C-alpha cells in the first residue's frame, strides 16, 4: 500500500469505513477498515460489493 492513498466514495457501515482508491498500477481497490479500538480489521478487495459485505458481517473481537 502506498503511503499517500486517496480514498473516494467513503461510507461508514457500523464501526467499519469502506473506501475506494487506486493502487500503484492504476487498478481500483476497495478497502474495509474497522475504527474500533484494538480491533485491527483492515482488508483490500477487488469489488465494492465484497468490501461492503465484509463491513456488514464484521464483528469486533476486541472488546
Order of alpha helices (4+ residues) and beta strands (2+ residues): beta-beta-beta-beta-alpha
